[in-house]
């Protein structure tokens, strides 16, 4: 058996321990997180013929360099390493050197318990970067929009109510032009109509109705200094939201092109009725990847996606509880797939309603339907074949039963 190493990574340096098959120490060293340090780290692993490395992260620069060097990588969750420390600790305390020892010993004695990283293709890695960045920007947009909404509710509720989405381009333009009630004091029907025309407003509401919404909102009684302060916060939040909304739109366009150009794109796009539904399909592809060895069984996919419960047994008591340890992004995408298909897909609607009739609440029923979809998705993914309703036996039985 070749040598094994554990790497405790950090932003500025990495502690590395190399052991032989019997746990004997071959090397213990710290490397800086720069090009010179990483080259030296890889040289050390090559000198000791290291074939397996354990690290507490599934991606990143150091993981990419290890995979490129031909080293098999075990990505361990920090909670797993934390639970194992007491197994190897002789005295109290926690150091980076000790963590590298724990990682190395886990890789040596328990490597069969941890899945190895399955590297994805360049197309999948690019799509994953686009999708995850867009998700992070959407989260930032939601936080800023909530803050803007709260500010307007305090002193300018009319601007909050005039348009349905406060983070829409037309609403942001309105808040930028009229950030306080004093700025909209002379706003009438013709001026509002001119504003809508200038910004190519495509909503269905006429200017008269929008003006009624604006004027019917309650009026706040605040001091001049507070009004000036809140006006400044509105302008600041609008200035922060504008580029984020624009970048989300641009990333959405890139994602739609990337998922359609991906070799596995047709597999995931086939699960949605609307041809424009590309974001969820791209998210599923980005998280599942294109390496078929990553999920050797459909149950492994369901577990990683959080769609399979965890069994708890104690004496005569046996229950199934929610699975917290999973890929949260993948769980969200599968839940979106389940929630969308229950509205139009006959089989999905039946699975969902039967779960509700058994007493499951909406989130639980969505997970039950998501678990059912993972079986279909895994089979299509393994066979590299898009979803075909005519080959879906459960759907055929349901339709035959319905007559």
C-alpha positions in Angstrom: 0.0 0.0 0.0 1.4 3.4 -1.0 1.7 6.3 1.4 -1.2 8.4 2.7 -1.4 12.0 3.7 -3.7 14.3 5.6 -3.9 18.0 4.7 -5.3 20.6 7.2 -5.8 23.5 4.8 -6.1 27.2 5.7 -6.1 30.5 3.9 -2.4 31.2 4.5 -0.8 27.7 5.0 -1.4 24.0 4.9 -0.2 21.4 7.4 0.6 18.1 5.8 1.3 14.7 7.4 2.5 11.7 5.4 2.2 8.2 6.8 3.0 4.7 5.6 0.5 1.8 5.5 1.1 1.0 9.1 0.7 4.6 10.3 4.4 5.3 10.7 5.4 9.0 10.2 7.1 9.7 6.9 6.9 13.5 6.8 5.3 16.3 8.8 5.6 19.8 7.3 3.8 23.2 6.9 3.6 24.8 3.4 2.6 28.4 2.6 -0.4 29.0 0.4 1.5 30.4 -2.6 2.8 28.9 -5.8 6.1 28.0 -4.3 4.5 26.3 -1.3 2.1 24.3 -3.4 4.8 23.1 -5.7 6.8 22.0 -2.7 3.8 20.3 -1.2 3.2 18.3 -4.4 6.9 17.5 -4.6 6.8 16.0 -1.1 3.8 13.8 -2.0 5.5 12.7 -5.2 8.7 11.9 -3.3 6.8 9.6 -0.9 4.6 8.1 -3.6 1.4 9.3 -1.9 -1.7 7.9 -3.6 -4.4 9.2 -1.2 -5.0 12.5 0.5 -7.7 13.5 3.0 -8.8 17.1 3.3 -11.8 18.9 4.8 -13.1 20.4 1.6 -14.6 19.1 -1.7 -13.2 21.8 -4.0 -10.9 24.7 -4.3 -7.4 25.4 -5.6 -5.6 22.9 -3.5 -8.0 20.1 -4.3 -7.7 20.9 -8.0 -4.0 20.7 -7.9 -4.1 17.4 -6.0 -6.4 15.9 -8.6 -4.3 17.2 -11.5 -1.3 15.5 -9.9 -3.1 12.2 -9.9 -3.7 12.0 -6.2 -6.9 10.4 -5.0 -8.7 12.8 -2.7 -11.0 12.0 0.2 -13.2 15.1 1.0 -14.2 14.7 4.6 -16.9 16.9 6.3 -15.5 19.0 9.2 -18.1 17.4 11.4 -16.8 14.0 10.6 -13.3 15.0 11.6 -14.5 16.7 14.7 -16.3 13.6 15.8 -13.2 11.5 15.3 -10.7 13.7 17.2 -11.4 12.0 20.5 -10.6 8.7 18.9 -7.0 9.8 18.4 -6.5 12.5 21.1 -4.1 11.6 23.9 -4.4 15.1 25.6 -6.8 18.0 25.4 -6.3 20.6 22.7 -6.7 21.2 19.0 -3.9 22.2 16.6 -3.5 22.2 12.9 -0.8 19.6 13.1 -3.1 17.3 15.1 -5.9 17.8 12.6 -3.6 16.7 9.8 -2.8 13.6 11.8 -6.5 12.8 12.4 -7.2 13.2 8.6 -4.3 11.0 7.7 -5.3 8.3 10.2 -8.9 8.4 9.0 -7.8 8.0 5.4 -5.5 5.1 6.4 -8.0 3.1 8.6 -11.4 4.2 7.3 -10.9 5.1 3.6 -13.7 2.6 2.7 -16.2 4.7 4.6 -15.6 7.9 2.6 -16.3 8.5 -1.1 -13.5 9.7 -3.2 -13.9 12.9 -5.2 -15.1 12.3 -8.7 -13.7 15.2 -10.9 -16.1 16.7 -13.4 -15.5 17.8 -17.0 -14.5 21.4 -17.8 -18.0 22.1 -19.1 -19.6 21.0 -15.8 -17.1 22.9 -13.7 -17.8 26.1 -15.8 -21.6 25.6 -15.4 -21.2 25.0 -11.7 -19.3 28.3 -11.3 -22.1 30.2 -13.2 -24.9 28.6 -11.3 -23.5 28.9 -7.8 -22.4 32.5 -8.4 -25.9 33.4 -9.6 -27.4 31.7 -6.5 -25.1 33.7 -4.2 -26.1 37.0 -6.0 -29.8 36.1 -5.7 -29.3 35.7 -2.0 -27.6 39.1 -1.8 -30.3 40.6 -3.9 -33.0 39.3 -1.5 -31.2 40.6 1.5 -30.8 44.1 0.0 -34.3 44.1 -1.3 -35.7 43.3 2.2 -33.6 46.1 3.7 -34.9 48.5 1.0 -38.5 47.4 1.6 -38.1 47.9 5.4 -36.8 51.4 4.9 -39.6 52.4 2.6 -42.2 50.9 5.0 -40.9 53.2 7.7 -41.2 56.6 5.9 -42.2 56.2 2.2 -44.7 53.2 1.9 -46.2 54.6 -1.3 -42.9 53.8 -3.2 -43.0 50.3 -1.6 -46.5 49.6 -3.0 -46.6 51.2 -6.4 -44.8 48.3 -8.1 -45.1 44.6 -7.2 -41.4 43.8 -6.9 -39.2 46.3 -5.2 -36.1 44.9 -6.9 -37.5 45.2 -10.4 -35.7 47.7 -12.7 -38.7 50.0 -12.9 -39.1 50.0 -9.1 -35.4 50.7 -8.6 -35.6 53.5 -11.1 -38.6 55.0 -9.3 -36.9 54.9 -5.9 -33.8 56.5 -7.4 -35.8 59.3 -8.9 -38.2 59.7 -6.0 -36.3 58.5 -2.9 -38.6 60.4 -0.5 -42.1 61.8 -0.3 -40.8 65.3 -0.7 -39.2 64.3 -4.1 -42.6 63.1 -5.4 -44.6 66.1 -4.1 -45.3 67.4 -7.7 -45.8 63.9 -9.2 -49.0 63.7 -11.2 -50.6 61.6 -13.9 -48.8 63.0 -16.8 -45.4 63.1 -15.1 -45.8 59.5 -14.0 -46.8 58.4 -17.5 -43.7 60.2 -18.9 -41.6 58.3 -16.3 -43.1 55.0 -17.3 -42.6 55.6 -21.0 -39.0 56.7 -20.4 -38.2 53.5 -18.6 -40.2 51.3 -21.1 -42.6 50.1 -18.4 -44.2 46.9 -19.6 -46.7 46.3 -16.7 -50.4 46.0 -17.2 -51.3 48.8 -14.7 -52.1 52.2 -16.1 -50.5 55.3 -14.6 -53.8 56.3 -12.9 -53.9 53.0 -10.9 -50.2 53.3 -10.0 -50.8 56.8 -8.8 -53.7 55.7 -6.7 -51.5 53.1 -5.0 -48.9 55.8 -4.3 -51.3 58.3 -2.8 -53.5 55.8 -0.8 -50.5 54.6 1.2 -50.2 55.8 4.8 -48.1 58.8 5.6 -45.3 58.7 8.2 -44.6 61.6 10.6 -40.8 61.9 11.0 -38.3 64.6 11.7 -36.4 66.3 8.9 -33.0 64.8 9.9 -34.5 61.3 10.0 -36.2 61.7 6.6 -32.8 62.9 5.1 -31.1 59.9 6.6 -33.6 57.4 5.3 -33.6 59.1 1.9 -29.8 58.6 1.8 -30.2 54.9 2.8 -32.8 54.4 0.0 -30.4 55.8 -2.5 -27.5 53.7 -1.2 -29.5 50.5 -1.3 -30.7 51.2 -4.8 -27.2 51.9 -5.9 -26.1 48.5 -4.4 -29.1 46.6 -5.9 -28.8 47.9 -9.5 -25.5 46.1 -10.5 -26.6 42.9 -8.7 -29.8 42.7 -10.6 -28.0 43.4 -13.9 -25.4 40.8 -13.2 -28.0 38.2 -12.3 -29.7 38.8 -15.6 -26.4 38.4 -17.5 -25.5 35.2 -15.6 -28.9 33.8 -16.3 -28.3 34.3 -20.1 -24.9 32.6 -19.8 -26.4 29.7 -17.9 -29.1 29.1 -20.4 -26.5 28.9 -23.2 -24.2 26.7 -21.2 -26.7 24.1 -20.1 -28.0 23.7 -23.7 -24.4 23.3 -25.0 -23.5 20.7 -22.3 -23.5 17.1 -23.5 -25.8 16.1 -20.5 -28.0 19.2 -20.9 -30.8 17.4 -22.8 -31.1 14.8 -20.0 -31.9 17.5 -17.3 -33.9 19.8 -19.6 -36.2 16.9 -20.6 -37.6 16.9 -17.0 -39.3 20.2 -17.5 -42.4 21.0 -19.6 -41.5 24.6 -20.4 -38.4 24.9 -22.8 -37.5 28.1 -21.0 -37.1 26.3 -17.6 -33.3 26.1 -17.8 -32.2 27.4 -14.4 -33.3 24.4 -12.3 -32.0 22.0 -14.9 -28.7 23.8 -14.9 -28.6 23.6 -11.1 -29.3 19.9 -11.1 -26.6 19.3 -13.7 -24.1 21.5 -11.9 -24.5 19.7 -8.5 -24.9 16.1 -9.8 -22.1 16.5 -12.4 -21.2 14.3 -15.3 -19.0 11.7 -13.5 -21.2 8.6 -13.3 -19.0 7.1 -10.6 -20.0 9.8 -8.1 -23.4 8.2 -7.5 -23.1 4.5 -8.1 -26.7 3.9 -6.9 -29.9 5.8 -7.0 -30.0 5.6 -3.2 -26.7 7.4 -2.9 -28.1 10.2 -5.1 -31.2 10.5 -3.0 -29.2 10.6 0.2 -26.8 13.3 -1.0 -29.8 15.3 -2.2 -31.5 15.2 1.2 -34.5 13.3 -0.3 -34.0 10.2 1.8 -34.8 10.2 5.5 -32.5 9.0 8.2 -33.6 6.0 10.3 -33.3 6.3 14.1 -33.7 3.0 16.1 -33.6 2.6 19.9 -35.0 -0.5 21.5 -38.6 -0.8 20.2 -38.7 2.7 18.9 -38.0 3.3 15.2 -38.5 6.6 13.4 -37.4 8.3 10.3 -36.2 11.9 10.6 -35.2 14.7 8.3 -31.7 14.4 6.7 -29.7 17.5 7.6 -26.4 16.3 6.2 -26.7 16.7 2.5 -25.9 18.9 -0.5 -28.2 21.8 0.3 -28.0 23.3 -3.2 -28.9 19.9 -4.8 -31.8 19.5 -2.3 -33.2 22.9 -3.3 -33.0 22.1 -7.0 -34.7 18.7 -6.6 -37.4 20.3 -4.4 -38.0 22.9 -7.2 -38.3 20.0 -9.7 -40.8 18.2 -7.5 -42.8 21.3 -6.8 -43.1 22.3 -10.4 -44.0 18.9 -11.8 -46.7 18.3 -9.3 -48.8 20.9 -11.1 -48.7 19.4 -14.6 -47.3 15.9 -14.5 -50.0 13.3 -13.8 -47.7 10.8 -12.0 -46.0 13.5 -10.0 -49.4 15.0 -9.0 -50.6 11.5 -7.9 -47.4 10.8 -5.8 -47.7 14.2 -4.1 -51.4 13.9 -3.3 -51.1 10.4 -2.0 -48.3 11.6 0.3 -50.6 14.4 1.6 -53.5 12.0 2.2 -51.2 9.9 4.3 -50.7 12.9 6.6 -47.4 14.4 5.2 -47.2 18.2 5.2 -46.2 20.0 2.0 -42.4 20.0 2.5 -42.5 16.3 3.5 -44.6 15.4 0.4 -42.2 17.4 -1.8 -39.3 15.3 -0.4 -41.3 12.1 -1.1 -41.9 13.2 -4.7 -38.3 14.3 -5.0 -37.1 10.9 -3.9 -39.3 9.3 -6.6 -37.8 11.7 -9.2 -34.2 10.8 -8.1 -34.9 7.2 -9.2 -35.9 8.4 -12.7 -33.2 11.0 -12.9 -30.5 8.6 -11.8 -31.5 6.1 -14.5 -31.6 8.7 -17.2 -28.3 10.1 -16.1 -26.6 6.7 -16.0 -28.0 5.7 -19.4 -27.3 9.1 -20.9 -30.9 9.2 -22.2 -33.4 12.1 -21.8 -36.6 11.5 -19.9 -39.2 9.9 -22.2 -42.8 9.8 -20.7 -43.7 6.9 -23.0 -41.0 4.8 -21.2 -42.1 5.8 -17.7 -43.9 2.6 -16.5 -45.3 4.2 -13.3 -46.8 7.0 -15.4 -48.3 4.4 -17.8 -49.9 2.5 -15.0 -51.3 5.7 -13.5 -52.8 6.8 -16.8 -54.3 3.3 -17.4 -55.8 3.3 -13.9 -57.3 6.7 -14.6 -58.8 5.3 -17.8 
